[in-house]
Amino acid sequence: MKLSRHLSLACLVIAPLALNASVKDISSEQEYEQIVSQGNPTLVEFAANWCGVCNRVKGAFEEISNDNEFANVNFVRVDIDQAQELRKKNGIVGVPSFLFIQNNSQLKESVGVKNLKSFNEDLRNDLRSTFDLAECSTCGTDENDSDDENESDDEA
């Protein structure tokens, strides 16, 4: 019983660290240029710690960054208070702002969040359409598992 409580506590402490693993926090222009100049699809979130909406969408942004469907997309977060030159250089006037960048070119900019309830799915759809990604129907599932196989095993 005590062991399970310790394991549960460990999961609570470690899970948020693993969740943030795919989002790169950037505070310098050099880091920013290094990532966007690679040519890979990159989603940059400009945010601020004092921004309530930024804090509300942070978890969804991190969740999407860990989704296998978007494994080839770089996810970057820039705190506008720590990187004011990057904010100015990119013309950021409101937060959160999302820049969709590929081949060192900005393809799309989205400022603010229109609907918090649908943010997760809206951002996924924006990623798919902007970076020409097809929706992944098998992401997060084991392709070898099927109901037919399980049913036939039960009948035998």
C-alpha atoms as one frame of an Amber mdcrd trajectory, in Angstrom:
protein
   0.000   0.000   0.000   2.787   2.432   0.909   4.653   1.519  -2.285   1.639
   2.320  -4.459   1.315   5.741  -2.807   4.982   6.451  -3.501   4.605   5.335
  -7.108   1.532   7.512  -7.522   3.408  10.490  -6.097   6.361   9.798  -8.409
   4.028   9.720 -11.414   2.524  13.050 -10.408   5.982  14.599 -10.150   7.475
  13.031 -13.293   4.463  13.225 -15.659   4.502  17.024 -16.064   8.225  16.897
 -16.803   7.722  14.320 -19.539   4.750  16.223 -20.949   6.881  19.316 -21.554
   9.685  17.352 -23.215   8.753  18.321 -26.787   8.351  22.077 -26.245  11.596
  24.023 -26.466  11.621  27.211 -24.398  13.687  29.865 -26.145  15.035  33.088
 -24.715  17.573  34.238 -27.316  17.515  35.260 -30.948  20.373  32.835 -31.627
  18.325  29.848 -30.369  15.313  31.006 -32.357  17.275  31.400 -35.617  18.951
  28.031 -35.129  15.582  26.256 -34.955  13.641  28.121 -37.657  16.544  28.041
 -40.134  16.544  24.219 -40.138  13.606  24.261 -42.536  11.438  21.886 -40.507
   7.820  22.803 -39.766   7.930  24.892 -36.589   5.131  26.232 -34.411   6.250
  29.129 -32.227   4.065  30.254 -29.339   4.747  33.751 -28.051   3.360  33.925
 -24.530   3.768  35.595 -21.133   3.588  34.233 -17.604   1.092  36.953 -16.618
  -1.263  36.053 -19.497  -4.254  34.052 -18.257  -5.172  32.678 -21.690  -1.531
  31.673 -22.320  -1.558  29.699 -19.081  -4.881  28.038 -19.946  -3.676  26.765
 -23.352  -0.187  25.775 -22.174  -1.207  22.197 -21.351  -2.907  21.639 -24.702
   0.110  23.070 -26.554   2.391  20.658 -24.676   0.020  17.728 -25.235  -0.061
  18.340 -28.986   3.734  18.646 -29.087   3.952  15.076 -27.777   1.436  13.688
 -30.281   3.011  11.218 -32.751   1.052  12.842 -35.562   3.165  15.989 -35.164
   6.502  14.318 -34.476   8.177  16.166 -37.366   7.033  19.601 -36.114   9.231
  21.675 -33.787   7.269  23.240 -30.924   8.820  26.389 -29.486   7.692  28.751
 -26.730   9.014  32.295 -26.377   8.316  34.327 -23.239   7.896  37.870 -24.560
   9.172  39.368 -21.305  12.418  37.383 -21.494  12.926  37.810 -25.246  11.693
  41.299 -26.071  13.887  41.579 -29.185  12.276  38.432 -30.630   8.848  39.859
 -29.883   9.714  43.079 -31.688  11.433  41.340 -34.607   8.357  39.177 -35.220
   5.868  42.030 -34.755   4.076  40.359 -31.859   1.406  42.713 -30.472  -0.771
  40.258 -28.518  -0.370  36.993 -26.655  -0.710  34.210 -27.134   0.478  34.445
 -30.735   1.291  31.394 -32.810   3.638  31.565 -35.798   3.693  28.682 -38.260
   7.141  28.671 -39.876   8.716  26.386 -42.464  11.838  26.810 -44.608  12.586
  29.988 -42.646   9.321  31.563 -43.888   6.240  32.441 -41.863   3.262  30.650
 -43.387   0.595  31.758 -40.922   0.070  33.796 -37.777  -2.697  33.299 -35.263
  -3.197  35.857 -32.484  -5.271  35.062 -29.425  -7.565  32.133 -28.814 -11.046
  32.326 -30.249 -12.528  29.409 -28.299 -10.813  27.804 -25.309 -13.036  24.716
 -25.481 -12.037  23.909 -29.058  -8.428  25.191 -28.887  -6.884  21.710 -28.869
  -8.692  20.545 -32.006  -8.421  23.951 -33.713  -4.639  23.978 -33.270  -4.370
  20.397 -34.548  -6.383  21.345 -37.652  -4.250  24.457 -38.204  -1.096  22.342
 -37.997  -2.483  19.818 -40.483  -3.598  22.410 -43.015  -0.676  24.832 -42.706
   2.038  22.180 -42.850   0.056  19.935 -45.222  -0.126  17.059 -42.749  -2.740
  14.369 -43.226  -4.731  13.431 -40.143  -3.228  10.345 -38.581  -5.914   7.742
 -37.950  -3.587   5.253 -36.225  -1.586   7.616 -34.007  -1.660   6.506 -30.410
  -3.037   3.066 -31.253  -1.358  -0.262 -31.786  -1.974  -1.223 -35.397  -1.774
  -4.911 -34.474  -4.722  -4.681 -32.104  -8.111  -5.229 -33.631 -11.486  -6.226
 -32.327 -11.728  -9.027 -34.901  -8.562 -10.699 -33.636  -9.745 -10.461 -30.035
 -13.156 -11.895 -30.881 -11.710 -14.840 -32.799  -9.402 -15.649 -29.870 -12.416
 -15.739 -27.531 -14.275 -18.189 -29.783 -11.421 -20.696 -30.002
